[in-house]
C-alpha cells in the first residue's frame, strides 16, 4: 500500500451504541454489573436420572 491508498480510507468513528461493547469493557466502565459466577456441580460425572422405560407387552396386539 502506498500513502495515496491510505488517504482514501474513511476515518474510524467511535461506537455510539452502548450494547456494541463486550461485557468486560462495560463492567470496567461501570455501565454493567459483573455477571454471576455459577456454582460448581456437586456430582458432575453422574449419569442423568431418566424416568423408567415403559415395559412393552408382547401380547398387546393379539
N, CA and C atoms as a LAMMPS dump frame, in Angstrom:
ITEM: TIMESTEP
0
ITEM: NUMBER OF ATOMS
186
ITEM: BOX BOUNDS ff ff ff
-5.0000000000000000e+02 5.0000000000000000e+02
-5.0000000000000000e+02 5.0000000000000000e+02
-5.0000000000000000e+02 5.0000000000000000e+02
ITEM: ATOMS id mol type element x y z
1 1 1 N 0.835 -1.181 0
2 1 2 C 0 0 0
3 1 3 C 0.879 1.242 0
4 2 1 N 0.398 2.224 -0.653
5 2 2 C 1.124 3.479 -0.704
6 2 3 C 0.384 4.515 0.153
7 3 1 N 0.966 5.652 0.313
8 3 2 C 0.34 6.713 1.102
9 3 3 C -0.942 7.211 0.439
10 4 1 N -1.018 7.131 -0.898
11 4 2 C -2.226 7.545 -1.602
12 4 3 C -3.391 6.625 -1.256
13 5 1 N -3.112 5.325 -1.09
14 5 2 C -4.166 4.375 -0.732
15 5 3 C -4.684 4.657 0.681
16 6 1 N -3.814 5.047 1.58
17 6 2 C -4.219 5.31 2.962
18 6 3 C -5.065 6.57 3.084
19 7 1 N -4.82 7.534 2.219
20 7 2 C -5.574 8.787 2.297
21 7 3 C -7.018 8.6 1.835
22 8 1 N -7.309 7.562 1.071
23 8 2 C -8.667 7.305 0.587
24 8 3 C -9.554 6.657 1.647
25 9 1 N -8.987 6.17 2.738
26 9 2 C -9.778 5.491 3.756
27 9 3 C -10.555 6.493 4.596
28 10 1 N -11.703 6.058 5.084
29 10 2 C -12.532 6.901 5.927
30 10 3 C -12.023 6.849 7.364
31 11 1 N -12.101 7.95 8.081
32 11 2 C -11.678 7.913 9.488
33 11 3 C -12.642 7.05 10.305
34 12 1 N -12.118 6.37 11.287
35 12 2 C -12.926 5.484 12.119
36 12 3 C -13.651 6.317 13.172
37 13 1 N -14.953 6.121 13.275
38 13 2 C -15.766 6.834 14.252
39 13 3 C -15.982 5.934 15.47
40 14 1 N -15.988 6.502 16.677
41 14 2 C -16.251 5.664 17.864
42 14 3 C -17.688 5.17 17.865
43 15 1 N -17.897 4.033 18.5
44 15 2 C -19.238 3.467 18.579
45 15 3 C -20.106 4.322 19.504
46 16 1 N -21.346 4.505 19.118
47 16 2 C -22.272 5.243 19.965
48 16 3 C -23.261 4.308 20.652
49 17 1 N -23.375 3.084 20.178
50 17 2 C -24.291 2.116 20.766
51 17 3 C -23.615 1.463 21.964
52 18 1 N -24.219 1.615 23.156
53 18 2 C -23.618 1.045 24.356
54 18 3 C -23.613 -0.476 24.326
55 19 1 N -24.543 -1.081 23.642
56 19 2 C -24.628 -2.537 23.584
57 19 3 C -23.598 -3.13 22.63
58 20 1 N -22.879 -2.297 21.901
59 20 2 C -21.906 -2.81 20.943
60 20 3 C -20.623 -3.275 21.626
61 21 1 N -20.364 -2.858 22.869
62 21 2 C -19.15 -3.245 23.576
63 21 3 C -19.343 -4.618 24.209
64 22 1 N -18.232 -5.274 24.485
65 22 2 C -18.333 -6.554 25.173
66 22 3 C -18.604 -6.308 26.653
67 23 1 N -19.066 -7.337 27.359
68 23 2 C -19.477 -7.182 28.75
69 23 3 C -18.309 -6.802 29.651
70 24 1 N -17.114 -7.33 29.374
71 24 2 C -15.952 -6.984 30.191
72 24 3 C -15.636 -5.505 30.156
73 25 1 N -15.731 -4.907 28.99
74 25 2 C -15.482 -3.472 28.854
75 25 3 C -16.571 -2.671 29.56
76 26 1 N -17.821 -3.115 29.436
77 26 2 C -18.909 -2.395 30.071
78 26 3 C -18.802 -2.46 31.596
79 27 1 N -18.304 -3.581 32.147
80 27 2 C -18.096 -3.701 33.591
81 27 3 C -17 -2.731 34.027
82 28 1 N -15.918 -2.649 33.248
83 28 2 C -14.821 -1.732 33.574
84 28 3 C -15.282 -0.279 33.56
85 29 1 N -16.182 0.062 32.65
86 29 2 C -16.674 1.432 32.553
87 29 3 C -17.785 1.717 33.557
88 30 1 N -18.251 0.705 34.275
89 30 2 C -19.321 0.891 35.244
90 30 3 C -20.701 0.954 34.627
91 31 1 N -20.822 0.49 33.397
92 31 2 C -22.103 0.537 32.704
93 31 3 C -22.905 -0.75 32.892
94 32 1 N -22.295 -1.791 33.427
95 32 2 C -22.99 -3.063 33.624
96 32 3 C -22.45 -3.723 34.887
97 33 1 N -23.28 -4.567 35.471
98 33 2 C -22.858 -5.33 36.642
99 33 3 C -22.073 -6.553 36.191
100 34 1 N -21.182 -7.007 37.056
101 34 2 C -20.392 -8.19 36.75
102 34 3 C -21.314 -9.408 36.736
103 35 1 N -21.157 -10.305 35.753
104 35 2 C -22.055 -11.465 35.687
105 35 3 C -21.799 -12.41 36.864
106 36 1 N -22.841 -13.111 37.315
107 36 2 C -22.651 -14.036 38.432
108 36 3 C -21.805 -15.233 38.012
109 37 1 N -21.069 -15.766 38.965
110 37 2 C -20.246 -16.944 38.708
111 37 3 C -21.07 -18.165 39.091
112 38 1 N -21.261 -19.117 38.175
113 38 2 C -22.068 -20.282 38.518
114 38 3 C -21.357 -21.148 39.552
115 39 1 N -22.149 -21.726 40.446
116 39 2 C -21.561 -22.597 41.466
117 39 3 C -21.212 -23.94 40.833
118 40 1 N -20.167 -24.579 41.317
119 40 2 C -19.773 -25.865 40.724
120 40 3 C -20.801 -26.952 41.037
121 41 1 N -20.885 -27.908 40.166
122 41 2 C -21.803 -29.02 40.36
123 41 3 C -21.291 -29.914 41.482
124 42 1 N -22.21 -30.471 42.247
125 42 2 C -21.824 -31.347 43.351
126 42 3 C -21.281 -32.67 42.815
127 43 1 N -21.931 -33.233 41.816
128 43 2 C -21.512 -34.507 41.244
129 43 3 C -21.604 -34.42 39.717
130 44 1 N -20.608 -33.846 39.062
131 44 2 C -20.732 -33.604 37.618
132 44 3 C -20.646 -34.848 36.743
133 45 1 N -20.174 -35.997 37.281
134 45 2 C -19.944 -37.149 36.42
135 45 3 C -20.963 -38.27 36.629
136 46 1 N -22.059 -37.989 37.32
137 46 2 C -23.102 -38.994 37.469
138 46 3 C -23.97 -39.028 36.228
139 47 1 N -24.552 -40.199 35.959
140 47 2 C -25.446 -40.321 34.814
141 47 3 C -26.747 -39.604 35.125
142 48 1 N -27.411 -39.075 34.103
143 48 2 C -28.685 -38.385 34.35
144 48 3 C -29.75 -39.36 34.829
145 49 1 N -30.684 -38.873 35.619
146 49 2 C -31.782 -39.683 36.127
147 49 3 C -32.954 -39.607 35.145
148 50 1 N -33.106 -40.637 34.298
149 50 2 C -34.188 -40.675 33.331
150 50 3 C -35.365 -41.419 33.939
151 51 1 N -36.577 -41.115 33.515
152 51 2 C -37.724 -41.889 34.003
153 51 3 C -37.621 -43.339 33.512
154 52 1 N -38.157 -44.301 34.27
155 52 2 C -38.046 -45.706 33.843
156 52 3 C -38.77 -45.936 32.52
157 53 1 N -38.21 -46.814 31.711
158 53 2 C -38.818 -47.124 30.416
159 53 3 C -40.078 -47.958 30.645
160 54 1 N -41.083 -47.696 29.847
161 54 2 C -42.32 -48.468 29.93
162 54 3 C -42.072 -49.845 29.329
163 55 1 N -42.544 -50.885 30.03
164 55 2 C -42.361 -52.243 29.52
165 55 3 C -43.349 -52.486 28.388
166 56 1 N -42.872 -53.122 27.336
167 56 2 C -43.686 -53.415 26.17
168 56 3 C -44.394 -54.753 26.404
169 57 1 N -45.716 -54.783 26.221
170 57 2 C -46.488 -56.014 26.382
171 57 3 C -46.422 -56.797 25.071
172 58 1 N -45.805 -57.994 25.064
173 58 2 C -45.693 -58.743 23.801
174 58 3 C -47.054 -59.259 23.317
175 59 1 N -48.058 -59.319 24.158
176 59 2 C -49.377 -59.844 23.78
177 59 3 C -50.385 -58.729 23.523
178 60 1 N -49.905 -57.505 23.38
179 60 2 C -50.797 -56.352 23.233
180 60 3 C -51.598 -56.411 21.922
181 61 1 N -51.01 -56.903 20.848
182 61 2 C -51.664 -56.872 19.544
183 61 3 C -52.528 -58.068 19.256
184 62 1 N -52.527 -59.118 20.093
185 62 2 C -53.313 -60.299 19.742
186 62 3 C -54.545 -60.48 20.604
